Amino acid sequence: MSTRSFGEPVKRNEDGRLLTGQALFIDDIELPGMLHAAFLRSQVAHARIKKIDFSKALQRPGVVAAYVAGVIAERALQTACQRARDGH
C-alpha cells in the first residue's frame, strides 16, 4: 500500500539539470557517421497516394536515402525472416 497522498508534492531529480541548462537530450548527441531521419505524412487523411517521386530529394546534399512505409515494412519482414532462419 502506498504511503503517499494525492496532491502531495513529489521531489523530481531532473529539475536541477533542466533549470540550469545542464540537461542532456537525445538531440544533443552526435556520433561519427550518424544520420538523421525526417518523416513526411500526407496532408489528406485516408488519401490514396498513387506515386511518390523521390528524385529531387535524393539529389539534395546530405540525403542518403528515401523510403516509403511499405518498403520499410517489407525490409523489416525480410530481416526478421532471415534472422529466424539463422537461429537468432
Secondary structure, 3 states (H helix, E strand, C coil): CCCCCCCCCCCCCCHHHHHCCCCCCHHHCCCCCCCCCCCCCCCCCCCCCCCCCCHHHHHCCCCCCCCCHHHHHHHHHHHHHHHHHCCC
